[in-house]
């Protein structure tokens, strides 16, 4: 048998200019999700009815947002 050794090559870091747009996009999605989970109810509601509230109801309790 022959013995082979894996020698990893050096990698270059990803430039900030390539990561920044995706980080901003992910941050906006997280803010939107937190709004719908935490504040989409009552006076601040964007949609009438309680469909969004009922859809994210368990998530509200899991994350510690009071709702009733």
C-alpha positions in Angstrom: 0.0 0.0 0.0 1.1 3.5 -0.6 0.7 6.2 2.0 -0.8 9.4 0.7 -1.1 12.6 2.7 -3.7 15.3 2.0 -2.1 18.7 2.1 -4.7 21.4 2.0 -4.0 24.3 -0.3 -4.1 27.8 1.1 -7.4 29.6 0.5 -8.1 33.2 0.0 -10.8 34.9 2.1 -14.0 36.1 0.4 -13.8 39.8 -0.2 -16.2 42.0 1.9 -17.7 43.4 -1.2 -19.1 40.0 -2.1 -20.4 39.2 1.3 -22.0 42.6 2.1 -25.0 42.5 -0.2 -26.0 39.1 1.0 -25.5 40.1 4.6 -27.8 43.1 4.1 -30.4 41.0 2.3 -30.3 38.4 5.1 -30.6 41.2 7.7 -33.6 42.7 6.0 -35.3 39.2 5.8 -34.6 38.7 9.5 -36.1 42.1 10.4 -39.2 41.4 8.3 -39.6 38.0 10.0 -39.2 39.5 13.4 -41.8 42.2 12.6 -44.3 39.6 11.5 -43.6 37.4 14.5 -43.4 40.1 17.1 -45.6 43.0 16.0 -48.1 42.0 13.3 -51.1 42.4 15.6 -53.6 45.1 16.5 -52.8 48.7 15.7 -49.5 48.0 13.9 -51.0 45.3 11.6 -50.3 45.6 7.9 -53.0 43.0 7.0 -56.6 42.9 8.3 -57.8 39.9 10.2 -55.8 37.5 12.3 -54.4 35.2 9.6 -50.7 36.3 10.0 -51.0 36.2 13.8 -52.4 32.7 13.8 -49.7 31.5 11.3 -46.8 32.7 13.5 -48.6 32.2 16.9 -46.3 29.3 18.1 -43.2 31.2 16.9 -44.3 34.2 19.0 -44.4 32.0 22.2 -41.2 30.3 21.3 -39.3 33.6 21.0 -41.0 35.1 24.1 -43.3 37.6 22.5 -46.6 38.0 24.5 -49.7 37.9 22.4 -52.7 37.2 24.8 
